[in-house]
Amino acid sequence: MAIHPSAVIDPKAELDSSVEVGPFVTIEGPVCIGAGTRVRPQAYISGWTQIGQRCDIHPQAVVGHLPQDFHYQGERTYCRIGDEVVIREGSTVHRGTQPESATVIGDGCVLLAYSHVAHNCQLGRRVKIYNMSLLSGHAEIDDDAIVSGYSLVHQFCRVGRLAYVAGASIINKDLPPFMIGYGENTVVNHNAVGLRRAGLDRQTVQEIRDAYRILYRSGLPFRIAVARLAETVTTQEGRELVEFVSVESKLGYCKASTNHSRRIKEAELPDDDIDHPGQQPLEPRPAPAPLKGLNR
């Protein structure tokens, strides 16, 4: 075990013999850290916190500290970090609020610099939370979802598997799996790039695209659109999407995009390379007016 002499480690902590602890690290309370994990200088880990194997905790990260919840009265609560999790500089992960409750981060997650995971959040596997993004209490982020930089996710929100929250977005309603959320609670397209990278076949990607059009482009009331979608899906991912949007949401679901957000999609989001018969083309942009005084 490589522990810098300036590190402060509670006698109640349990560290595997292969754990590396850098200068000025503080580990307070019955913390358990698995094999191969590295805790870099000035990180702070406290509480009933369990950190898995081969994790990388970067400088000034705070893991397992007291929840920012006025209801917390000092009860025993937990923070559970899976294997191969990366927590970058200045990020914060707080433990649960209610007695015996936990904040959970699954295997392979990445929290980039100064991101925040609040009390009782539940992150699946391989979730990426980018710089300065904030997850409020009890938020649920499913496997392989991405929350881009400077985004905000409201408490009790659900973000589905392989969903993508674009940068600087505000999400205070549930974002279904495989969809792209942009701006304030707006779905602008299905996550074609994420689906391809996940290795899903053409039939599945086509079905998710059709599902997006039914839910967000058909003009039907959302509940009627969900019922129509349930009659058409045949793939596992399609059924997963139907199951997600069939639950009575505490906060409601993200809304359809406008023509403006369609133009944003055209300009900023890469399209997929699959042929879609009958697809409606986007309206062409008007040519910019020539600048005066520059014609020669």
Steps between C-alpha positions, in 0.01 A plus 500: 500500500647835393376763747659842510607596853292820487174308441255471792323163514242402761582177686150375412572522127575180306733537202624221276876455510530622138322833556705815433435806716659833405612801704252679729219253440244467782307176547254531788273230638439134405597544136576186294719530189560213258811372326686714250320824584698823500411797721684807377622799706257698717197277436253458788305179561270454799204319647376149437649501153599203288724551196562211260807381317721695258329832563678833455411779745658827388621804699248684716219257424255450789340156528248385761467830685185624676198551273391855424152431635347678796314180594824318577546446874826309511360151441709223346474526124721369221692584187581207271742538210545213253815377324710704256327828582682825423421805715685805371620818669263676737206267442266424790300186579285514814355210694127436554265698723245254642631242752667202326450654156783532248639693209613246238738541207534197272806344341693696240342842566694820434435824690692783340635805683272686743196286430263428789307183586258577783358278771313183401582527129515168315739477206515189283808366326726708273311823562694816411438826684695779332663810649294721731181294459279460807270214599249582773387255766339168402573545128529173305736475203486167317783307332711672234320833526696824458436830677704763317676797656322772698172310502254477788288197589219563749433284804306176439556526123567187298733496201465179299764266363715635215329837527706811429457830683656774287721768654349773718160329508241512778324171563222500759285237334574140407709450186418166331774256400675538164391865463689831483395769746590859414422832665218491751328158507501471121556183296656588164575155355590141576863439600614351170871539574469339843299210359762431235783517749314255722500252211122477456387353170326689219158362583525624858627844399217529245243404762634759747488762224140408421420511872638855519276604211192344663566652843626842396403568136157346455311781674316246716448554873786329678296222661331414170838500327635261764207264443556507124872439548430199721314337209794532260823414687670165444854544634626487857598867490159597364330318786740665746399842368129417528548374857683822597234737366211286628590570863302776668774760531533718807607795287366427151698439182713723284309673221528499122737739328411802290622595155775698667634194678480307172733759349731454798500127431590557137787733583654340808404136536646232268235306312500122458602327178190284459256550214151594621235484224239769531707716734391863490793726406585796716409842364801658323653800670474834318826625354657780708475851361826632351695739720497857378826655393677172435404445136789559263 
